[in-house]
Amino acid sequence: MPFVPPAEPGELFGAWMLRVAEAYGITMGRLFAHLGVPPLEREHHPHWFVLHAGSLSWSRLAVALHRSESALCAMAAPRYRSDWPLELGSCAHCLAQSRAVGRVLTWQQGWMHVSTVVCEQHRSWLTPVTLGELRAVRNERGLTELAQRVADREPVPIIDENEMLIDGAVWLQQFLQTPEAFDPPWGPVPLAVREQMVSIVVRILVPEHTREYAAASVPGANRGGWRNKDSVAELQPACRSDHRAYARLFASSSELRARQILAGLIGDFLRHSPTDRAEKYGRLPPMMIDKMSSSMGGWPLPAIAWICPTTAEFVRRCKELLTRHKFSPTSCCPKSRQPCYFTDSMIAISLLRRSFANSETCTPFLAASAAK
């Protein structure tokens, strides 16, 4: 293409394409057709705000737009395995600031993550934008009008004493969205484990703490009204052992305010050590410790201990028992080629589980087992 308007820093790819198409007086769909970029996943191109890395042929676009494929993919919207929520967010302060200095009003790629609920630059909660408003945008003019409306909206306040929730939400965004650059206190872990940790924390927090903070943090929201609307009632089905529940969790809550409170609570839980958060969140019941151990068994022990030291000790002792009672590698099942286990290892783990259920410290059983 002879002329391509420069992309703004952090701009969403679809928003940039609306501006490029406007420069040539055509729609975004006509632009892609002219460049010979067919849709890869469906009959028609998706909406501008959901153009992700798997929806287009980036090699053709890279040549036409004079940018590398990796740079274009970095601008694309994230791809989700679940439906989009009914509300996303955008920073009214960023938009108002751009308007004040005469910069282009556009849309940021970071706003399209369902886990993005706060602007890290201004340390302010994002302003809700409905999915219908995003779908109604067809060109650059529509995008500019939407940005102006968001910039002029009155924010819905969230009561946040000592900025606990906003600090937690900022921490969680960095934890999930920049895994290469952000190492948590318990050490580096891959993104898959981070998502699993969020899922586990949700099972701990929902619905008790979320219901309390929803009632206390959003003016005019009582416990019953909040629970029966879009926050807790819709979050409960996502709290299951499937670790992809983290994405469904944020998407299942239609209202941005519910996700903001929940993200703040999750981040506040994870950024503090078990000792520091004990008074606020209390101790986990033995039944939950037993259930979590099966989901957390593949994690590094420091990550498990950060969530629940008792579960980490339980997992460690189970691994020791399985190792101790396992046959040598030459003694395998001829069909599955998997190592066989003595029956007494299962008995020992059963006794260990019962010991953890009956005692918080489990010191007597652990001492006796270690002496064997």
C-alpha positions as CSV (number, residue, x, y, z in Angstrom):
1,M,0.0,0.0,0.0
2,P,1.4,3.4,-0.9
3,F,0.2,5.1,2.3
4,V,-0.4,3.5,5.7
5,P,-1.4,5.7,8.7
6,P,1.0,5.0,11.6
7,A,-0.4,2.9,14.4
8,E,-0.6,4.4,17.8
9,P,1.4,2.9,20.7
10,G,-0.5,-0.1,22.1
11,E,-3.3,0.2,19.5
12,L,-5.6,-2.8,18.8
13,F,-5.0,-4.2,15.3
14,G,-8.7,-4.0,14.4
15,A,-8.9,-0.3,15.4
16,W,-5.8,0.4,13.3
17,M,-7.5,-1.4,10.3
18,L,-10.5,0.8,10.6
19,R,-8.3,3.9,10.3
20,V,-6.4,2.5,7.4
21,A,-9.6,1.6,5.6
22,E,-10.9,5.1,6.3
23,A,-7.8,6.6,4.7
24,Y,-8.8,4.9,1.4
25,G,-12.5,5.6,1.8
26,I,-13.6,2.0,2.0
27,T,-14.7,-0.4,4.7
28,M,-12.4,-2.8,6.5
29,G,-13.9,-5.8,4.7
30,R,-13.3,-4.2,1.3
31,L,-9.8,-3.4,2.4
32,F,-9.1,-7.0,3.2
33,A,-10.6,-8.1,0.0
34,H,-8.5,-5.7,-2.0
35,L,-5.4,-7.0,-0.2
36,G,-6.4,-10.6,-0.9
37,V,-6.7,-11.5,2.8
38,P,-9.6,-14.0,3.1
39,P,-11.0,-15.0,6.5
40,L,-9.5,-18.2,7.8
41,E,-12.1,-19.4,10.3
42,R,-15.4,-18.4,9.0
43,E,-17.2,-17.2,5.9
44,H,-16.9,-13.5,6.8
45,H,-14.3,-11.5,8.7
46,P,-15.1,-11.1,12.4
47,H,-15.8,-7.8,14.0
48,W,-12.8,-5.4,14.3
49,F,-12.3,-6.0,18.0
50,V,-12.0,-9.8,17.7
51,L,-9.4,-10.1,14.9
52,H,-7.0,-12.5,16.5
53,A,-3.8,-14.2,15.4
54,G,-5.7,-17.2,13.8
55,S,-8.3,-15.2,11.9
56,L,-6.2,-13.7,9.1
57,S,-3.3,-14.4,6.7
58,W,-0.6,-12.3,8.3
59,S,2.0,-12.8,5.6
60,R,0.0,-10.8,3.0
61,L,-0.8,-8.1,5.6
62,A,2.8,-7.8,6.6
63,V,3.8,-7.0,3.0
64,A,0.9,-4.6,2.5
65,L,1.3,-2.7,5.8
66,H,5.1,-2.6,5.8
67,R,5.3,-4.4,9.2
68,S,6.6,-7.8,10.4
69,E,4.2,-10.6,11.1
70,S,5.2,-10.8,14.7
71,A,4.5,-7.0,15.2
72,L,1.0,-7.4,13.6
73,C,0.2,-10.5,15.7
74,A,1.2,-8.6,18.9
75,M,-1.4,-6.0,18.0
76,A,-4.2,-8.6,17.5
77,A,-6.9,-9.3,20.0
78,P,-6.6,-12.2,22.4
79,R,-8.3,-15.5,21.4
80,Y,-10.7,-17.0,24.0
81,R,-12.0,-20.5,24.3
82,S,-15.3,-19.2,25.8
83,D,-17.8,-16.5,24.9
84,W,-16.9,-12.8,25.3
85,P,-18.5,-11.1,28.3
86,L,-21.3,-8.6,27.8
87,E,-19.0,-5.8,29.1
88,L,-15.4,-5.0,28.5
89,G,-13.6,-1.9,29.7
90,S,-11.6,1.1,28.5
91,C,-9.8,3.9,30.3
92,A,-11.7,7.1,30.3
93,H,-8.6,9.0,31.5
94,C,-6.5,7.7,28.6
95,L,-9.2,8.7,26.0
96,A,-9.7,12.1,27.6
97,Q,-6.0,12.7,27.7
98,S,-5.6,11.8,24.0
99,R,-8.5,14.1,23.1
100,A,-7.0,17.0,25.1
101,V,-3.7,16.9,23.3
102,G,-5.2,16.3,19.8
103,R,-4.1,12.7,19.4
104,V,-6.1,10.1,17.5
105,L,-8.9,8.5,19.6
106,T,-8.5,4.8,19.1
107,W,-8.7,1.5,21.1
108,Q,-5.9,-0.2,23.1
109,Q,-5.1,-3.8,22.6
110,G,-4.7,-4.3,26.3
111,W,-8.4,-3.4,26.9
112,M,-9.5,-6.6,25.1
113,H,-8.2,-9.0,27.8
114,V,-11.1,-10.0,30.1
115,S,-8.6,-9.9,32.9
116,T,-7.8,-6.3,32.3
117,V,-10.0,-4.3,34.7
118,V,-7.7,-1.4,35.7
119,C,-5.5,1.1,33.9
120,E,-2.0,0.7,35.3
121,Q,-0.9,4.1,34.0
122,H,-3.6,6.1,35.8
123,R,-4.3,3.5,38.5
124,S,-8.0,3.8,37.8
125,W,-10.8,1.3,37.2
126,L,-11.8,0.9,33.5
127,T,-15.1,2.3,32.4
128,P,-17.6,-0.4,31.2
129,V,-18.2,-0.7,27.4
130,T,-20.9,-3.1,26.3
131,L,-20.3,-5.7,23.6
132,G,-23.2,-4.1,21.6
133,E,-21.4,-0.8,21.5
134,L,-18.3,-2.4,20.1
135,R,-20.3,-4.3,17.5
136,A,-22.0,-1.1,16.3
137,V,-18.6,0.4,15.3
138,R,-18.2,0.0,11.5
139,N,-15.6,2.7,10.7
140,E,-13.2,5.2,12.2
141,R,-15.9,7.7,12.7
142,G,-17.9,5.2,14.8
143,L,-14.8,4.4,16.8
144,T,-14.1,8.0,17.5
145,E,-17.7,8.6,18.6
146,L,-17.5,5.6,21.0
147,A,-14.2,6.8,22.4
148,Q,-15.7,10.3,23.1
149,R,-18.7,8.8,24.8
150,V,-16.5,6.7,27.1
151,A,-14.3,9.6,27.9
152,D,-17.4,11.6,29.0
153,R,-18.9,8.9,31.2
154,E,-19.2,9.2,34.9
155,P,-17.4,6.3,36.5
156,V,-19.2,4.0,38.9
157,P,-17.3,4.2,42.2
158,I,-15.9,1.2,43.9
159,I,-15.2,1.7,47.6
160,D,-11.7,0.4,48.1
161,E,-10.1,1.1,51.4
162,N,-6.3,1.5,51.3
163,E,-6.6,0.6,47.5
164,M,-6.4,-3.1,48.3
165,L,-8.6,-4.1,45.4
166,I,-6.9,-1.9,42.8
167,D,-3.4,-3.0,43.9
168,G,-4.6,-6.6,43.7
169,A,-6.0,-6.1,40.2
170,V,-2.8,-4.5,38.9
171,W,-0.8,-7.4,40.3
172,L,-3.1,-10.0,38.7
173,Q,-2.9,-8.3,35.3
174,Q,0.9,-8.4,35.3
175,F,0.8,-12.0,36.7
176,L,-1.4,-13.3,33.8
177,Q,-0.5,-11.0,30.9
178,T,3.3,-10.7,31.2
179,P,4.5,-14.1,32.4
180,E,7.9,-13.6,30.8
181,A,8.7,-10.4,32.6
182,F,6.8,-10.8,35.9
183,D,8.0,-13.5,38.4
184,P,5.8,-14.1,41.4
185,P,7.2,-14.3,44.9
186,W,7.3,-18.1,44.9
187,G,9.4,-18.3,41.7
188,P,8.9,-18.5,38.0
189,V,6.0,-20.7,36.7
190,P,4.6,-21.1,33.2
191,L,1.4,-19.4,32.2
192,A,-0.6,-22.7,32.4
193,V,0.2,-23.0,36.0
194,R,-0.6,-19.4,36.6
195,E,-4.1,-19.9,35.2
196,Q,-4.5,-23.0,37.3
197,M,-3.5,-21.0,40.4
198,V,-6.1,-18.4,39.6
199,S,-8.7,-21.2,39.2
200,I,-7.8,-22.6,42.6
201,V,-8.0,-19.3,44.3
202,V,-11.4,-18.7,42.8
203,R,-12.6,-21.9,44.4
204,I,-11.3,-20.6,47.7
205,L,-12.8,-17.1,47.5
206,V,-16.1,-17.6,45.7
207,P,-18.7,-16.9,46.8
208,E,-18.1,-15.8,50.4
209,H,-15.6,-13.0,50.0
210,T,-16.9,-11.9,46.6
211,R,-20.4,-11.5,47.9
212,E,-19.3,-9.5,50.9
213,Y,-17.1,-7.1,48.8
214,A,-19.8,-6.8,46.1
215,A,-22.2,-5.6,48.7
216,A,-19.7,-3.3,50.4
217,S,-17.8,-1.9,47.4
218,V,-20.5,-1.0,44.9
219,P,-23.0,1.6,46.2
220,G,-26.6,0.5,46.0
221,A,-25.7,-3.2,45.6
222,N,-27.1,-5.4,48.3
223,R,-26.1,-9.0,48.8
224,G,-29.2,-10.5,47.4
225,G,-29.4,-8.2,44.4
226,W,-25.8,-8.7,43.5
227,R,-25.9,-12.5,43.9
228,N,-29.0,-12.8,41.8
229,K,-27.6,-10.7,39.0
230,D,-24.4,-11.3,37.1
231,S,-21.6,-11.7,39.6
232,V,-21.7,-14.6,42.1
233,A,-24.5,-16.6,40.6
234,E,-22.7,-16.7,37.3
235,L,-19.3,-17.3,38.8
236,Q,-20.2,-20.4,40.7
237,P,-20.4,-22.7,37.7
238,A,-16.9,-21.7,36.6
239,C,-15.4,-22.8,40.0
240,R,-14.5,-26.4,39.0
241,S,-11.3,-28.4,38.7
242,D,-11.0,-27.6,35.0
243,H,-8.2,-25.1,35.0
244,R,-9.5,-23.4,31.9
245,A,-12.2,-22.1,34.2
246,Y,-10.0,-19.0,34.8
247,A,-10.9,-17.7,31.3
248,R,-14.6,-18.8,31.7
249,L,-14.7,-17.2,35.1
250,F,-14.0,-13.7,33.9
251,A,-16.1,-14.2,30.8
252,S,-19.0,-15.6,32.7
253,S,-19.4,-12.5,34.7
254,S,-21.3,-10.1,32.4
255,E,-20.7,-7.0,34.4
256,L,-17.3,-5.4,34.4
257,R,-17.7,-4.3,38.1
258,A,-18.0,-7.9,39.2
259,R,-14.8,-8.9,37.4
260,Q,-13.0,-5.9,38.9
261,I,-13.9,-6.8,42.4
262,L,-13.1,-10.5,41.8
263,A,-9.7,-9.6,40.1
264,G,-8.8,-7.4,43.1
265,L,-9.6,-10.2,45.5
266,I,-7.6,-12.8,43.6
267,G,-4.6,-10.5,43.2
268,D,-4.7,-9.5,46.8
269,F,-4.8,-13.2,47.8
270,L,-1.9,-14.3,45.6
271,R,0.5,-11.4,46.2
272,H,0.5,-12.0,50.0
273,S,2.2,-14.9,51.7
274,P,0.0,-17.5,53.6
275,T,1.1,-16.0,56.9
276,D,0.2,-12.4,55.9
277,R,-3.2,-13.3,54.6
278,A,-4.2,-15.8,57.3
279,E,-6.2,-13.2,59.4
280,K,-8.1,-11.9,56.4
281,Y,-9.0,-15.2,54.6
282,G,-8.8,-17.7,57.4
283,R,-7.7,-21.4,57.2
284,L,-8.9,-23.8,54.5
285,P,-11.1,-26.7,55.6
286,P,-9.6,-30.2,55.4
287,M,-12.1,-31.2,52.7
288,M,-10.9,-28.4,50.4
289,I,-7.3,-29.3,51.0
290,D,-8.0,-32.9,50.0
291,K,-9.7,-31.8,46.8
292,M,-7.1,-29.3,45.9
293,S,-4.2,-31.8,46.2
294,S,-5.3,-33.6,43.1
295,S,-5.4,-30.4,41.0
296,M,-2.1,-29.1,42.3
297,G,-0.1,-32.2,42.3
298,G,1.8,-31.3,39.1
299,W,2.9,-27.8,40.3
300,P,6.2,-26.9,41.8
301,L,6.0,-27.4,45.6
302,P,6.8,-23.6,46.3
303,A,3.7,-22.7,44.2
304,I,1.5,-25.1,46.1
305,A,2.9,-23.9,49.4
306,W,2.1,-20.3,48.5
307,I,-1.5,-21.3,48.1
308,C,-1.7,-23.7,51.0
309,P,1.3,-25.0,53.0
310,T,-0.7,-27.9,54.3
311,T,-1.6,-29.0,50.8
312,A,2.1,-28.7,49.8
313,E,3.1,-31.0,52.7
314,F,0.3,-33.4,51.8
315,V,1.5,-33.6,48.1
316,R,5.1,-34.0,49.2
317,R,4.3,-36.9,51.5
318,C,2.2,-38.6,48.9
319,K,5.0,-38.4,46.3
320,E,7.4,-39.8,48.9
321,L,5.1,-42.7,49.7
322,L,4.5,-43.5,46.0
323,T,8.3,-43.4,45.3
324,R,9.0,-45.6,48.4
325,H,6.5,-48.3,47.5
326,K,6.9,-48.3,43.7
327,F,8.4,-51.3,41.8
328,S,11.6,-50.8,39.9
329,P,11.3,-49.6,36.3
330,T,11.8,-53.2,35.1
331,S,8.7,-54.3,37.0
332,C,6.0,-52.8,34.8
333,C,2.6,-53.8,33.6
334,P,3.3,-55.6,30.2
335,K,0.4,-53.9,28.5
336,S,0.5,-50.3,29.7
337,R,4.3,-50.3,30.4
338,Q,3.5,-48.2,33.5
339,P,5.2,-48.9,36.9
340,C,3.1,-50.9,39.3
341,Y,2.4,-49.9,42.9
342,F,2.1,-52.0,46.0
343,T,-1.2,-52.0,47.7
344,D,0.3,-50.6,50.9
345,S,1.2,-47.4,49.2
346,M,-2.5,-46.8,48.6
347,I,-3.2,-47.6,52.2
348,A,-0.5,-45.3,53.4
349,I,-1.9,-42.4,51.3
350,S,-5.4,-43.2,52.6
351,L,-4.1,-43.0,56.1
352,L,-2.2,-39.8,55.3
353,R,-5.4,-38.2,53.9
354,R,-7.3,-39.2,57.0
355,S,-4.6,-37.7,59.2
356,F,-4.8,-34.4,57.3
357,A,-8.6,-34.4,57.6
358,N,-8.4,-34.9,61.4
359,S,-5.6,-32.5,62.2
360,E,-4.3,-29.2,60.8
361,T,-0.6,-30.0,61.6
362,C,-0.6,-33.8,61.1
363,T,2.7,-33.9,63.0
364,P,2.3,-37.4,64.7
365,F,1.5,-39.3,61.5
366,L,4.2,-37.5,59.5
367,A,6.8,-38.1,62.1
368,A,5.9,-41.8,62.3
369,S,5.8,-42.2,58.5
370,A,9.2,-40.4,58.1
371,A,10.7,-42.8,60.6
372,K,9.8,-45.9,58.5
